[in-house]
Amino acid sequence: MNKDNSTQASLEGLLPIEIKNEMPVVDSRLVAETLGIKHKALMATIRRYQAKIEEFGSLPFETEVRKRDVGATTLRFCYLSENQAIFLGTLSRNTKKVVAFKSKLIQSFDQVRKTVQGQPFNQKLWVQAVKNLCELTKSTKETKREIKILNSRQTFLAHEISSIRDAQDSLTDEITHIKAAQTSLQIENFNPLFTKVRKDLGQMMQNYSIWYGMTTQGLYQILYKEFTVASGQYIYQQAKMANKTPIEWLESTGWILEAYDLAIKHFGIPEENQDYKGDLGNPDR
């Protein structure tokens, strides 16, 4: 059994208790031997209730290599604290061996505590513990101060973002008002021009009707479809909302200029007294 780097308290009739990482523990192999059971069975119980056992602290598992005449085998064992060993004992029926084990276990750990308490005060370990506590306190204070600074910056940035958004909203409203004023001014100033362009477009569509051998209604349908694609304005929907016909809506909004240019671009320039009849395809395309 490996007992390097450990302090062992072994008195007559008591279990050998070891100090591991400044914690008194008992070897699982000794527990199995005292209970009179196989160590393999004890380890199976430990694994089955490991989560419960580790509520009293983590289980330090170790492995021992045992050499044989041919090859070697490994044995997995662990060290149990007093509470872990007592809990493990409660999982067994109170036979004579189990009762004797519990009694020895309590007496053994109690003897170790008395032995440790009788040792001189370790000033070096105490000073190091105090230093560690001071460093932890300092680190905690610095962390709290940094969090406070970050919260302050976050509040400032949130205020700045809110101000920028307010300014953007105000600017958007101003632009909307300006555009509305411009549109109103353009319609008022150019209303006579829009009316004249509408009349010219109507005359031109009549010429197209003769030239292409189609009805003016069919030609207007083609023009409105092309206009919707080019401008993104759904002319029938817009006209319906304004309670106007499509041509009236074009005139009232000033879009009549774009419609006129689009008609020339799409249909060409009609010539009077020309017998050619082209093919515009399906007016509903």
C-alpha positions in Angstrom: 0.0 0.0 0.0 1.5 3.4 -1.0 2.0 5.7 1.9 4.5 8.2 0.5 4.0 11.9 1.3 1.5 11.1 4.0 1.4 11.0 7.8 0.0 7.8 9.3 -1.6 7.4 12.7 -1.7 3.7 13.7 -2.6 2.7 17.2 -3.5 -0.8 18.5 -7.1 -1.8 17.5 -7.7 1.4 15.4 -7.7 1.8 11.6 -4.6 3.4 10.0 -5.7 7.0 9.1 -3.7 9.0 6.6 -3.4 12.7 6.1 -3.8 13.6 2.4 -3.8 17.2 1.4 -4.2 18.2 5.1 -7.3 16.0 5.3 -7.6 12.8 7.4 -8.7 9.9 5.1 -8.9 6.1 5.2 -7.9 3.7 2.5 -10.9 1.9 0.8 -8.9 -1.3 0.9 -8.7 -1.1 4.7 -12.4 -0.4 4.8 -13.2 -3.6 2.8 -10.8 -5.6 4.9 -12.4 -4.4 8.2 -15.9 -5.1 6.9 -14.8 -8.6 5.8 -15.9 -8.1 2.1 -14.0 -8.1 -1.2 -12.5 -4.7 -2.2 -14.1 -5.1 -5.7 -17.5 -5.3 -4.1 -16.9 -2.2 -2.0 -15.7 -0.2 -5.1 -18.9 -1.3 -6.9 -20.9 0.2 -4.0 -18.8 3.4 -4.1 -19.4 3.8 -7.8 -23.1 3.1 -7.4 -23.5 5.8 -4.8 -20.6 8.1 -5.9 -22.9 11.1 -6.4 -24.2 10.9 -2.9 -20.8 10.2 -1.4 -19.3 13.2 -3.1 -21.8 15.4 -1.4 -19.3 15.2 1.5 -16.4 16.0 -0.8 -14.6 14.7 -3.9 -13.3 11.2 -4.1 -9.5 11.0 -4.8 -9.2 7.8 -6.8 -5.7 6.2 -7.3 -4.3 3.1 -9.0 -1.8 0.6 -7.6 0.2 -1.6 -9.9 0.8 -5.1 -8.6 3.6 -7.1 -10.2 3.2 -10.8 -10.8 5.5 -13.5 -12.0 4.2 -12.9 -15.5 3.1 -9.3 -16.2 1.2 -7.1 -13.7 -2.2 -6.1 -12.6 -3.7 -2.8 -11.5 -6.0 -2.1 -8.6 -8.1 1.0 -8.4 -8.9 2.3 -4.9 -9.8 5.6 -3.2 -9.4 7.6 0.0 -12.5 8.3 2.1 -13.0 11.1 4.5 -14.7 10.5 7.9 -18.1 11.5 6.7 -17.8 9.6 3.4 -16.7 6.4 5.3 -19.5 6.7 7.8 -22.1 7.2 5.0 -20.7 4.2 3.3 -21.1 2.2 6.5 -24.8 3.1 6.7 -25.3 1.3 3.4 -24.6 -2.0 5.1 -26.7 -4.0 7.5 -25.7 -3.7 11.1 -23.9 -7.0 11.5 -21.3 -7.4 14.2 -18.5 -6.6 11.7 -20.3 -3.5 10.5 -20.9 -2.2 14.0 -17.3 -2.9 15.0 -16.2 -1.1 11.8 -18.2 2.0 12.6 -16.9 2.1 16.2 -13.2 1.7 15.0 -13.8 4.3 12.3 -15.0 7.0 14.7 -12.3 6.2 17.3 -9.6 6.3 14.6 -10.6 9.7 13.2 -11.0 11.1 16.7 -7.5 10.0 17.6 -6.1 11.7 14.5 -7.9 14.9 15.4 -6.4 14.8 18.9 -2.9 14.2 17.4 -3.2 17.0 14.9 -4.5 19.4 17.6 -1.4 18.6 19.7 1.0 19.6 16.9 2.8 23.0 17.0 1.2 25.9 15.3 2.4 26.2 11.6 3.0 29.9 11.2 4.2 29.6 7.6 0.9 28.0 6.5 -1.1 30.6 8.5 0.8 33.5 6.9 0.3 32.1 3.4 -3.4 31.6 4.1 -3.8 35.2 5.3 -1.9 36.4 2.1 -4.2 34.4 -0.1 -7.3 35.8 1.7 -5.9 39.4 1.2 -5.2 38.8 -2.5 -8.7 37.4 -2.9 -10.2 40.4 -1.1 -8.2 42.8 -3.3 -9.2 41.0 -6.4 -12.8 41.1 -5.4 -12.7 44.9 -4.8 -11.0 45.5 -8.2 -13.6 43.4 -9.9 -16.4 45.3 -8.3 -14.8 48.6 -9.3 -14.4 47.5 -12.9 -18.0 46.4 -13.0 -19.1 49.8 -11.7 -17.1 51.6 -14.4 -18.5 49.3 -17.1 -22.1 49.9 -15.8 -21.4 53.7 -15.9 -20.1 53.5 -19.4 -23.0 51.4 -20.5 -25.4 54.0 -19.1 -23.6 56.8 -20.9 -23.6 54.9 -24.2 -27.3 54.1 -23.8 -28.0 57.8 -23.3 -25.9 58.7 -26.4 -27.6 56.1 -28.5 -31.0 57.4 -27.4 -30.0 60.9 -28.3 -28.7 59.9 -31.8 -32.0 58.0 -32.4 -34.0 61.0 -31.4 -32.0 63.2 -33.8 -32.4 60.6 -36.6 -36.2 60.6 -36.0 -36.3 64.4 -36.0 -34.2 64.5 -39.2 -36.5 61.9 -40.9 -39.6 64.0 -40.0 -37.9 67.1 -41.4 -37.0 65.3 -44.7 -40.6 64.0 -45.0 -42.0 67.5 -44.5 -39.5 69.0 -47.0 -40.4 66.3 -49.6 -44.1 66.9 -49.1 -43.6 70.6 -49.5 -41.5 70.1 -52.6 -44.1 67.8 -54.1 -46.9 70.2 -53.4 -44.9 73.1 -54.8 -44.0 71.2 -58.0 -47.6 70.1 -58.6 -48.9 73.7 -58.0 -46.3 75.3 -60.3 -46.4 72.7 -63.0 -50.0 71.7 -62.9 -50.7 73.4 -66.3 -47.7 71.6 -67.8 -49.0 68.2 -66.4 -52.4 68.9 -68.1 -50.7 69.7 -71.4 -48.5 66.5 -71.2 -51.6 64.4 -70.5 -53.4 65.8 -73.6 -50.3 65.2 -75.7 -50.0 61.6 -74.3 -53.7 61.0 -75.1 -53.1 62.2 -78.7 -50.0 60.1 -79.0 -51.8 57.0 -77.8 -54.5 57.6 -80.4 -51.7 57.7 -83.1 -50.3 54.5 -81.6 -53.7 52.9 -81.9 -53.8 53.6 -85.6 -50.1 52.7 -86.1 -50.3 49.3 -84.2 -53.9 48.5 -84.9 -54.8 48.2 -81.2 -57.3 49.9 -79.0 -56.1 52.9 -76.9 -57.4 51.0 -73.8 -55.1 48.1 -74.6 -52.2 50.4 -75.2 -52.8 52.2 -71.8 -52.8 48.8 -70.1 -49.4 48.0 -71.5 -48.1 51.5 -70.5 -49.4 51.2 -67.0 -47.7 47.8 -66.6 -44.4 49.1 -67.9 -44.8 52.2 -65.6 -45.3 50.0 -62.5 -42.2 47.9 -63.3 -40.1 51.0 -64.1 -41.2 53.2 -61.2 -42.2 50.7 -58.5 -45.5 52.6 -58.2 -48.6 50.3 -58.3 -50.6 52.7 -60.4 -54.0 51.0 -60.1 -53.7 50.7 -56.3 -52.5 54.3 -56.0 -55.3 55.6 -58.2 -57.9 53.7 -56.3 -56.6 55.1 -53.0 -56.8 58.6 -54.4 -60.3 58.0 -55.9 -59.0 58.8 -59.3 -58.5 57.1 -62.7 -54.9 56.0 -63.4 -54.4 58.8 -65.9 -55.8 61.4 -63.4 -53.5 60.1 -60.7 -50.5 60.4 -63.1 -51.4 64.0 -63.8 -52.1 65.0 -60.2 -48.8 63.5 -58.9 -46.6 64.7 -61.7 -45.8 61.1 -62.8 -47.3 62.0 -66.1 -43.9 63.2 -67.3 -42.3 59.8 -66.7 -45.3 58.0 -68.3 -44.9 60.2 -71.4 -41.2 59.4 -71.7 -41.9 55.7 -71.1 -44.6 55.7 -73.9 -42.1 57.1 -76.4 -39.4 54.7 -75.2 -41.6 51.6 -75.4 -43.9 52.3 -78.4 -41.6 54.5 -80.5 -42.5 57.8 -82.2 -45.7 57.5 -84.2 -45.8 59.0 -87.6 -49.1 60.2 -89.1 -50.5 58.6 -92.3 -48.2 55.5 -92.0 -49.7 52.1 -92.8 -47.2 50.0 -90.8 -48.8 47.9 -88.1 -46.2 46.6 -85.6 -46.6 43.8 -83.1 -46.6 44.8 -79.4 -47.5 41.3 -78.3 -50.1 40.5 -75.7 -51.3 43.8 -73.9 -51.6 41.8 -70.7 -48.0 40.6 -70.5 
